[in-house]
Amino acid sequence: MRGLTVSPPPRLLRAGARAAGVTLTIAALALTVCSLDPISDPPVDLEVQPLEVVVDSRSRPHTPCLLNVEKVRAGDHAVTVIGDSGYAQVRILDESGRLVFRTDNTGQRIETDEDGGVTIVGGEGHGPQAHLEPGTFSVTCRPKDGKPGETTLVVLPASPDQHRSS
Protein backbone atom coordinates (compact mmCIF):
# COMPACT_ATOMS: atom_id res chain seq x y z
CA MET A 1 0.00 0.00 0.00
CA ARG A 2 1.30 3.38 -0.92
CA GLY A 3 1.39 6.33 1.51
CA LEU A 4 -0.95 9.19 0.94
CA THR A 5 0.56 12.70 0.84
CA VAL A 6 -1.62 15.48 2.16
CA SER A 7 -0.64 19.13 1.52
CA PRO A 8 -2.07 22.04 3.48
CA PRO A 9 -4.21 24.47 1.53
CA PRO A 10 -2.17 27.25 -0.22
CA ARG A 11 -3.75 29.89 2.04
CA LEU A 12 -2.15 28.23 5.12
CA LEU A 13 1.22 28.05 3.35
CA ARG A 14 1.11 31.80 2.59
CA ALA A 15 0.13 32.64 6.20
CA GLY A 16 2.98 30.49 7.53
CA ALA A 17 5.49 32.17 5.21
CA ARG A 18 4.26 35.61 6.31
CA ALA A 19 4.59 34.66 10.01
CA ALA A 20 8.12 33.36 9.42
CA GLY A 21 9.04 36.59 7.61
CA VAL A 22 7.69 38.73 10.46
CA THR A 23 9.58 36.62 13.01
CA LEU A 24 12.85 36.99 11.09
CA THR A 25 12.34 40.76 10.74
CA ILE A 26 11.74 41.15 14.48
CA ALA A 27 14.79 39.00 15.30
CA ALA A 28 17.00 41.05 12.94
CA LEU A 29 15.75 44.30 14.45
CA ALA A 30 16.42 43.05 17.99
CA LEU A 31 19.97 42.01 17.07
CA THR A 32 20.63 45.39 15.46
CA VAL A 33 19.36 47.36 18.46
CA CYS A 34 21.27 45.20 20.95
CA SER A 35 24.54 45.58 19.09
CA LEU A 36 24.54 49.38 18.77
CA ASP A 37 26.50 50.18 21.93
CA PRO A 38 28.02 47.28 23.84
CA ILE A 39 29.22 49.25 26.90
CA SER A 40 26.27 51.51 27.57
CA ASP A 41 22.77 51.43 28.96
CA PRO A 42 19.90 52.82 26.90
CA PRO A 43 20.33 56.52 26.05
CA VAL A 44 19.29 59.18 28.53
CA ASP A 45 18.99 62.95 28.15
CA LEU A 46 22.33 64.51 27.19
CA GLU A 47 21.91 67.07 30.00
CA VAL A 48 22.12 64.37 32.70
CA GLN A 49 23.97 61.58 30.89
CA PRO A 50 26.42 59.91 33.31
CA LEU A 51 29.92 59.35 31.94
CA GLU A 52 31.35 55.86 32.15
CA VAL A 53 35.07 55.62 31.50
CA VAL A 54 36.53 52.16 30.87
CA VAL A 55 40.30 52.21 31.33
CA ASP A 56 42.65 49.62 29.83
CA SER A 57 39.90 47.44 28.34
CA ARG A 58 41.16 43.96 27.57
CA SER A 59 38.33 43.50 25.08
CA ARG A 60 39.49 46.58 23.13
CA PRO A 61 43.26 46.80 23.76
CA HIS A 62 43.81 49.32 20.94
CA THR A 63 41.53 51.85 22.67
CA PRO A 64 42.68 51.97 26.31
CA CYS A 65 40.34 54.86 27.19
CA LEU A 66 36.68 54.28 26.30
CA LEU A 67 33.63 56.48 26.96
CA ASN A 68 30.03 55.34 26.89
CA VAL A 69 29.08 58.47 24.87
CA GLU A 70 30.77 60.85 22.44
CA LYS A 71 28.63 63.90 23.32
CA VAL A 72 26.80 65.37 26.30
CA ARG A 73 25.24 68.76 26.99
CA ALA A 74 26.76 71.32 29.38
CA GLY A 75 26.04 70.66 33.02
CA ASP A 76 26.92 68.32 35.86
CA HIS A 77 27.61 64.71 34.93
CA ALA A 78 28.36 61.79 37.25
CA VAL A 79 31.60 60.02 36.30
CA THR A 80 32.23 56.33 36.91
CA VAL A 81 35.69 54.87 36.29
CA ILE A 82 36.04 51.18 35.58
CA GLY A 83 39.62 49.96 35.41
CA ASP A 84 40.21 46.63 33.71
CA SER A 85 43.58 46.36 35.45
CA GLY A 86 42.30 47.79 38.75
CA TYR A 87 43.35 51.25 39.95
CA ALA A 88 43.19 54.01 37.33
CA GLN A 89 43.29 57.81 37.06
CA VAL A 90 41.02 59.82 34.78
CA ARG A 91 41.53 63.49 33.92
CA ILE A 92 39.34 65.77 31.78
CA LEU A 93 41.15 68.69 30.13
CA ASP A 94 39.60 71.59 28.22
CA GLU A 95 40.77 72.81 24.81
CA SER A 96 43.57 74.89 26.37
CA GLY A 97 44.84 71.91 28.40
CA ARG A 98 43.42 73.18 31.71
CA LEU A 99 42.36 70.45 34.14
CA VAL A 100 38.61 70.68 34.72
CA PHE A 101 37.98 67.32 36.38
CA ARG A 102 40.01 64.57 38.00
CA THR A 103 39.19 61.33 39.71
CA ASP A 104 40.83 58.08 40.60
CA ASN A 105 39.17 54.72 40.26
CA THR A 106 36.68 54.46 43.12
CA GLY A 107 37.31 50.77 43.53
CA GLN A 108 35.53 49.39 40.48
CA ARG A 109 37.47 47.00 38.34
CA ILE A 110 36.69 44.35 35.79
CA GLU A 111 37.62 40.72 36.32
CA THR A 112 37.57 38.29 33.42
CA ASP A 113 37.59 34.54 34.02
CA GLU A 114 39.27 31.99 31.76
CA ASP A 115 35.98 31.46 29.86
CA GLY A 116 35.73 35.16 29.03
CA GLY A 117 33.03 35.92 31.60
CA VAL A 118 33.20 39.52 32.85
CA THR A 119 32.35 40.72 36.37
CA ILE A 120 32.48 44.30 37.64
CA VAL A 121 33.81 44.23 41.20
CA GLY A 122 33.47 46.96 43.83
CA GLY A 123 32.47 50.56 43.44
CA GLU A 124 29.31 52.37 44.42
CA GLY A 125 27.54 53.26 41.19
CA HIS A 126 28.27 56.75 39.93
CA GLY A 127 31.30 58.67 41.13
CA PRO A 128 31.85 62.41 41.56
CA GLN A 129 30.19 65.03 39.36
CA ALA A 130 32.05 66.75 36.54
CA HIS A 131 30.82 70.27 35.77
CA LEU A 132 31.34 70.68 32.03
CA GLU A 133 30.87 73.81 29.90
CA PRO A 134 30.45 73.67 26.08
CA GLY A 135 33.59 72.69 24.17
CA THR A 136 35.81 69.79 23.18
CA PHE A 137 37.57 67.96 25.99
CA SER A 138 40.38 65.42 26.19
CA VAL A 139 39.74 62.55 28.55
CA THR A 140 43.03 60.93 29.64
CA CYS A 141 43.24 57.55 31.29
CA ARG A 142 46.21 56.21 33.24
CA PRO A 143 45.89 52.66 34.51
CA LYS A 144 48.19 51.37 37.23
CA ASP A 145 49.15 48.45 35.00
CA GLY A 146 48.63 48.97 31.31
CA LYS A 147 48.86 51.43 28.46
CA PRO A 148 47.63 55.02 29.04
CA GLY A 149 45.11 56.39 26.60
CA GLU A 150 43.10 59.41 25.56
CA THR A 151 39.74 60.05 23.94
CA THR A 152 37.61 63.06 23.06
CA LEU A 153 34.35 64.24 24.60
CA VAL A 154 32.24 66.94 22.95
CA VAL A 155 30.10 69.05 25.27
CA LEU A 156 27.24 70.79 23.51
CA PRO A 157 25.59 73.96 24.84
CA ALA A 158 22.78 73.40 27.33
CA SER A 159 19.37 73.06 25.71
CA PRO A 160 17.03 76.07 25.93
CA ASP A 161 14.60 73.94 28.00
CA GLN A 162 17.33 73.35 30.59
CA HIS A 163 17.80 77.11 31.10
CA ARG A 164 14.07 77.69 31.63
CA SER A 165 13.75 75.02 34.31
CA SER A 166 16.78 76.24 36.30
N, C-alpha and C positions, 0 to 999 in steps of 0.2 A: 504494500500500500504506500502510496506516495503522500508526502506531507503537503499540507495545504498552507499557502502563504497568504496572510491577510495584511493588507496595507491600510494605514489610517487614511481617512478622507483628506484630500489636498488642503482643505481649510485648516485642519489641525496641524499639518506640516508647516503651513505659512505662519500660524500663531506661534508654534514652537521656535521657528527660526527668528521671528521678531523678538521673542522673550530672550533667546540666547544673545541676540545682538544688543539688546538693552543691558543685559547683565555684563557683557564684555565692555560696553561703553562706560558703565558705572565703575567697573573695576579699573579701567585705564585712567579715568578721572581721579579715583582715589589714590592710585599710585603716583600720579603726577603731583597732586596736592601734597602728599606725604613726603615727597622727595625735594620740595622746593628749598627748604632750609633745615639741614640736619642738626644744627646746634641751637635752635631757637624755638620758643613757644610760639603760639599764634600771635600775629601782630597786635600791638596795642597802639594807643594814640602816641604820636611822635613827641608830644609835649611831656609825657610821663614815662616814656619807654625806658626801662632799666637797661643798663649796659652790662653785658656779660663778656668778660675778657678771658679767653682760654689761652694760657701761656704754655709754650713748649708741647704742643699737641703731638702725641705719637702717631695719631691717625693722619695728620697732615704735617709731616716734618719739614716741608719746604715753606710753610707759613707758620712760624713759631709764635705769632701774635695774632689771634683771631678775635673778631668782634661779632656779636650776634646781629648787629645792624650796621649799615653804612652811613645812615643819616638819622638825626633826631632834630627836634626843634629846641630853641633856646629855653633854658630853665634848669631846674634841679633834677638830676638823674641819679638813682641808686646805682652803685658800681659793685659788681661781684667779680672777684678774681678766682679763677680755677686754675691751679698749677698742676700740669701733668706730672712734673717731677717734684712736686711738693711746694716749698716756699718760693714765692715770686714777688717781684716789685713791678708796679705799673705806674707810669707817669703820663700825664696828658699835658702837652705843650701847645701853646697857641702859635700862630703864624710867625711871630717874631722870636720864637724859642723860649718864651717865658713860661715857667711852670705854673699851671693853673689848677692841677689836681695831682695828688700822690696817694698811693695806698700800697700796703704790702698784703700779701695773701693772708686772709683772715682765718686760715686753717683749712680751707677746702683744698682737696687734691683729688686727682683721678687715679684709681688703681685699676689695672687691667690684668685679668687672670690669663693663664696659658691658653684658654679657649677663645680669648678675645672679648670676654665679658667685661663691661665697664661699670665701675661703681664710683660715685662721688662720695668722698669721705669727709666728715667734719663740716665746719662752717655753720653759719646761722642765717641762710637766705641772703638777702641783699646787704651789701656793705654800706660804706659812707656815701653821702650825696656829693655829686660833682655839680657845681654851678657853672653852666656853660653858656656863653654869649655866642651870637652868630659868627661863623667863620669856619676855617679848615684847621683841624687839629691833628697833631701827630700823637699817636698812642704808642709808647715804648714799653716793652716787656723784657724783664731781666729775670730769668729763672735761676735758682740756686745752682742747679745742675742742668745744663743744656745751652742751646744757642739763643742769644738775645734776638729780639725781632722788633719790628715797627709796622704799624698800619695807620691808615688815615680815617678820621671821622669828620663828617661834614655836619655842621650845626646850622640849621636853617633859622631864619627869624621866627619869633613866636607868632602864632596865628592871631589874627585880629580878635577872634573869640576869646582867646586866652587873656588878652588885655582887658576886655570888658568885664570878665568875671573876677579879676583881681581887685 
